[in-house]
Amino acid sequence: MPSYDVLLLGVGPEGHVASLFPESPALYDDRTVIPVRGAPKPPPLRLSLSLSAINAAREVWLIAAGEEKATAARLALSGAGPTAVPAAGVRGKARTLWLLDRAAASRLPASLARIASP
């Protein structure tokens, strides 16, 4: 498994990361690079890093912006499983950093929300 210093991943409105969508069979594949068939947004056939490959990174930074990402961020940070919300299964070996704008952070429990800058 290759190792990365930092992976920067966007989080989709339903909690997908890379091309790993909720309930996808690709979530169970541990190879480094995996095929994704029937993706819910174009293109339907694509390649992705697996969760195992993503989690081999020293640091993983997840970024989400906009109100449409607020539910996914809340679910991922509140204990949802990676099958339902793939972003919930992302863990860097040393650090996992969530970078959210105010709108994407608007549904987080108060215990999780921390404003880093205005």
Backbone as CSV, one residue per row, in Angstrom:
resi,resn,N_x,N_y,N_z,CA_x,CA_y,CA_z,C_x,C_y,C_z
1,MET,0.856,-1.177,0.000,0.000,0.000,0.000,0.900,1.237,0.000
2,PRO,0.720,2.117,-0.955,1.502,3.356,-0.927,1.099,4.204,0.274
3,SER,1.997,5.057,0.668,1.711,5.951,1.790,1.847,7.387,1.306
4,TYR,0.927,8.217,1.722,0.928,9.623,1.335,1.146,10.468,2.579
5,ASP,1.789,11.615,2.407,1.934,12.531,3.538,0.602,13.184,3.852
6,VAL,-0.051,13.735,2.816,-1.328,14.415,3.002,-2.234,14.097,1.814
7,LEU,-3.460,13.725,2.109,-4.499,13.604,1.082,-5.553,14.658,1.375
8,LEU,-5.923,15.419,0.364,-6.990,16.411,0.476,-8.175,15.887,-0.314
9,LEU,-9.299,15.685,0.374,-10.485,15.116,-0.250,-11.685,16.018,-0.041
10,GLY,-12.482,16.168,-1.058,-13.758,16.845,-0.919,-14.797,15.860,-0.403
11,VAL,-15.792,16.378,0.269,-16.899,15.571,0.779,-18.149,15.955,0.006
12,GLY,-18.817,14.944,-0.547,-20.037,15.193,-1.314,-21.243,15.376,-0.411
13,PRO,-22.347,15.845,-0.972,-23.547,16.127,-0.172,-24.141,14.899,0.514
14,GLU,-23.840,13.708,-0.008,-24.330,12.490,0.633,-23.228,11.809,1.435
15,GLY,-22.079,12.480,1.557,-20.969,11.964,2.364,-19.946,11.162,1.597
16,HIS,-19.975,11.205,0.261,-18.963,10.450,-0.482,-17.618,11.169,-0.428
17,VAL,-16.565,10.384,-0.529,-15.199,10.887,-0.670,-14.550,10.100,-1.799
18,ALA,-13.582,10.741,-2.472,-12.995,10.152,-3.673,-14.182,9.741,-4.560
19,SER,-14.230,8.491,-4.998,-15.410,8.006,-5.735,-16.074,6.887,-4.945
20,LEU,-16.050,7.017,-3.634,-16.660,6.036,-2.738,-17.996,6.589,-2.261
21,PHE,-19.059,6.061,-2.828,-20.404,6.545,-2.557,-21.099,5.655,-1.525
22,PRO,-22.077,6.184,-0.796,-22.801,5.381,0.193,-23.342,4.080,-0.417
23,GLU,-23.211,3.009,0.359,-23.728,1.682,0.005,-23.035,1.055,-1.201
24,SER,-21.935,1.609,-1.662,-21.234,1.090,-2.835,-20.419,-0.153,-2.493
25,PRO,-20.425,-1.166,-3.367,-19.558,-2.338,-3.155,-18.078,-1.958,-3.072
26,ALA,-17.698,-0.839,-3.686,-16.302,-0.393,-3.655,-15.817,-0.136,-2.223
27,LEU,-16.724,0.108,-1.306,-16.342,0.360,0.086,-15.740,-0.876,0.756
28,TYR,-15.962,-2.040,0.175,-15.474,-3.289,0.760,-14.216,-3.807,0.074
29,ASP,-13.710,-3.076,-0.889,-12.542,-3.494,-1.661,-11.295,-2.877,-1.040
30,ASP,-10.329,-3.717,-0.662,-9.124,-3.223,0.016,-7.928,-3.003,-0.905
31,ARG,-8.100,-3.229,-2.195,-6.986,-2.943,-3.100,-6.706,-1.437,-3.090
32,THR,-5.529,-1.050,-3.527,-5.151,0.358,-3.516,-6.052,1.188,-4.427
33,VAL,-6.133,0.816,-5.669,-6.975,1.489,-6.650,-8.073,0.519,-7.044
34,ILE,-9.298,0.998,-7.018,-10.433,0.106,-7.246,-11.361,0.650,-8.330
35,PRO,-12.037,-0.261,-9.037,-13.035,0.197,-10.005,-14.324,0.557,-9.285
36,VAL,-14.979,1.572,-9.773,-16.290,1.968,-9.256,-17.244,1.916,-10.440
37,ARG,-18.256,1.089,-10.313,-19.242,0.937,-11.383,-20.590,1.462,-10.894
38,GLY,-21.304,2.119,-11.766,-22.633,2.606,-11.422,-22.628,3.776,-10.457
39,ALA,-21.612,4.629,-10.549,-21.571,5.814,-9.688,-22.826,6.651,-9.932
40,PRO,-23.415,7.221,-8.874,-24.661,7.968,-9.030,-24.527,9.309,-9.745
41,LYS,-23.307,9.741,-10.023,-23.117,10.958,-10.812,-22.080,10.656,-11.884
42,PRO,-22.103,11.355,-12.989,-21.207,11.042,-14.108,-19.733,11.239,-13.740
43,PRO,-18.888,10.441,-14.296,-19.156,9.276,-15.130,-19.515,8.067,-14.258
44,PRO,-20.323,7.152,-14.770,-20.748,6.009,-13.959,-19.643,4.987,-13.725
45,LEU,-18.642,4.943,-14.595,-17.508,4.030,-14.440,-16.262,4.861,-14.182
46,ARG,-15.575,4.581,-13.084,-14.404,5.377,-12.706,-13.471,4.560,-11.837
47,LEU,-12.314,5.121,-11.532,-11.357,4.526,-10.605,-11.281,5.388,-9.354
48,SER,-10.953,4.761,-8.237,-10.849,5.495,-6.981,-9.788,4.854,-6.104
49,LEU,-9.241,5.631,-5.210,-8.485,5.041,-4.109,-9.487,4.356,-3.190
50,SER,-9.083,3.263,-2.578,-9.940,2.575,-1.613,-9.846,3.280,-0.261
51,LEU,-10.761,2.948,0.640,-10.664,3.486,2.005,-9.348,3.068,2.650
52,SER,-8.886,1.847,2.375,-7.606,1.394,2.931,-6.456,2.265,2.445
53,ALA,-6.463,2.600,1.159,-5.400,3.449,0.613,-5.490,4.858,1.183
54,ILE,-6.705,5.387,1.302,-6.888,6.719,1.880,-6.399,6.735,3.323
55,ASN,-6.757,5.719,4.077,-6.392,5.672,5.491,-4.927,5.323,5.732
56,ALA,-4.179,5.032,4.679,-2.737,4.822,4.807,-1.979,6.153,4.829
57,ALA,-2.662,7.238,4.515,-2.026,8.565,4.516,-1.719,9.011,5.945
58,ARG,-0.621,9.721,6.087,-0.269,10.263,7.408,-1.340,11.243,7.868
59,GLU,-1.750,12.139,6.980,-2.820,13.083,7.291,-3.861,13.054,6.180
60,VAL,-5.114,13.128,6.565,-6.201,13.269,5.597,-6.957,14.535,5.959
61,TRP,-7.100,15.409,4.980,-7.846,16.648,5.159,-9.114,16.535,4.338
62,LEU,-10.243,16.738,4.980,-11.546,16.688,4.312,-12.101,18.096,4.246
63,ILE,-12.559,18.486,3.070,-13.065,19.841,2.890,-14.512,19.785,2.400
64,ALA,-15.332,20.640,2.983,-16.736,20.736,2.569,-17.181,22.185,2.706
65,ALA,-17.906,22.640,1.716,-18.417,24.010,1.730,-19.859,24.001,1.265
66,GLY,-20.665,24.794,1.924,-22.053,24.960,1.518,-23.032,24.203,2.385
67,GLU,-24.238,24.743,2.446,-25.313,24.168,3.253,-25.632,22.728,2.850
68,GLU,-25.486,22.414,1.556,-25.815,21.062,1.097,-24.874,19.990,1.646
69,LYS,-23.764,20.401,2.253,-22.825,19.447,2.848,-22.994,19.326,4.365
70,ALA,-23.861,20.126,4.964,-24.004,20.182,6.423,-24.461,18.858,7.020
71,THR,-25.421,18.202,6.419,-25.896,16.926,6.966,-24.815,15.868,6.871
72,ALA,-24.115,15.804,5.759,-23.038,14.823,5.603,-21.950,15.045,6.647
73,ALA,-21.571,16.293,6.889,-20.545,16.580,7.892,-21.021,16.170,9.282
74,ARG,-22.261,16.499,9.605,-22.805,16.126,10.919,-22.811,14.606,11.103
75,LEU,-23.310,13.891,10.109,-23.364,12.433,10.214,-21.975,11.821,10.317
76,ALA,-21.052,12.283,9.492,-19.701,11.726,9.495,-18.989,11.960,10.823
77,LEU,-19.221,13.113,11.427,-18.538,13.458,12.677,-19.307,13.027,13.922
78,SER,-20.479,12.442,13.733,-21.300,12.044,14.883,-21.469,10.535,14.995
79,GLY,-20.629,9.779,14.321,-20.641,8.339,14.519,-21.332,7.505,13.464
80,ALA,-21.684,8.063,12.321,-22.270,7.256,11.252,-21.240,6.242,10.766
81,GLY,-21.704,5.158,10.233,-20.801,4.147,9.690,-20.348,4.505,8.289
82,PRO,-19.197,3.977,7.859,-18.659,4.315,6.546,-19.464,3.761,5.378
83,THR,-20.305,2.764,5.607,-21.137,2.270,4.518,-22.210,3.300,4.186
84,ALA,-22.793,3.900,5.207,-23.826,4.916,4.999,-23.227,6.261,4.625
85,VAL,-22.098,6.616,5.247,-21.435,7.911,5.013,-19.938,7.633,4.876
86,PRO,-19.441,7.395,3.657,-18.035,7.043,3.488,-17.053,7.990,4.164
87,ALA,-17.349,9.277,4.242,-16.443,10.219,4.909,-16.234,9.850,6.375
88,ALA,-17.188,9.160,6.973,-17.061,8.745,8.368,-15.976,7.686,8.552
89,GLY,-15.604,7.000,7.486,-14.583,5.962,7.574,-13.178,6.432,7.288
90,VAL,-13.011,7.710,7.038,-11.693,8.256,6.701,-10.950,8.629,7.976
91,ARG,-9.749,8.086,8.112,-8.908,8.368,9.280,-7.450,8.409,8.848
92,GLY,-6.801,9.554,8.970,-5.372,9.629,8.725,-4.625,8.957,9.853
93,LYS,-3.438,8.436,9.557,-2.656,7.752,10.599,-2.269,8.689,11.738
94,ALA,-1.914,9.927,11.419,-1.529,10.886,12.450,-2.608,11.927,12.717
95,ARG,-3.352,12.309,11.664,-4.343,13.368,11.846,-5.401,13.314,10.756
96,THR,-6.615,13.596,11.159,-7.732,13.793,10.239,-8.255,15.197,10.502
97,LEU,-8.219,16.038,9.495,-8.590,17.442,9.648,-9.795,17.747,8.775
98,TRP,-10.846,18.238,9.398,-12.045,18.669,8.671,-11.968,20.179,8.495
99,LEU,-12.123,20.631,7.261,-12.122,22.052,6.920,-13.503,22.387,6.365
100,LEU,-14.293,23.092,7.159,-15.678,23.390,6.803,-15.918,24.892,6.817
101,ASP,-16.709,25.369,5.874,-17.139,26.756,5.987,-18.315,26.798,6.969
102,ARG,-18.770,27.991,7.303,-19.849,28.122,8.292,-21.106,27.361,7.886
103,ALA,-21.443,27.400,6.609,-22.659,26.718,6.152,-22.538,25.204,6.316
104,ALA,-21.417,24.636,5.955,-21.224,23.188,6.091,-21.144,22.773,7.558
105,ALA,-20.714,23.668,8.427,-20.614,23.369,9.858,-21.888,23.711,10.626
106,SER,-22.897,24.204,9.938,-24.083,24.738,10.617,-24.896,23.701,11.379
107,ARG,-24.762,22.433,11.074,-25.541,21.398,11.770,-24.708,20.555,12.719
108,LEU,-23.469,20.942,12.933,-22.628,20.194,13.871,-23.094,20.427,15.298
109,PRO,-22.984,19.411,16.160,-23.253,19.649,17.578,-22.277,20.701,18.104
110,ALA,-22.712,21.495,19.051,-21.867,22.561,19.595,-20.534,22.030,20.108
111,SER,-20.514,20.805,20.594,-19.284,20.224,21.133,-18.231,19.981,20.045
112,LEU,-18.647,19.931,18.791,-17.712,19.685,17.697,-17.308,20.945,16.950
113,ALA,-18.140,21.965,17.015,-17.890,23.176,16.232,-16.827,24.035,16.899
114,ARG,-15.859,24.476,16.091,-14.830,25.386,16.570,-14.472,26.305,15.418
115,ILE,-14.616,27.572,15.621,-14.310,28.530,14.558,-12.811,28.812,14.589
116,ALA,-12.154,28.518,13.467,-10.720,28.719,13.381,-10.375,30.124,12.904
117,SER,-11.226,30.681,12.075,-10.979,32.026,11.579,-12.309,32.630,11.138
118,PRO,-12.370,33.953,11.053,-13.620,34.615,10.663,-13.995,34.347,9.218
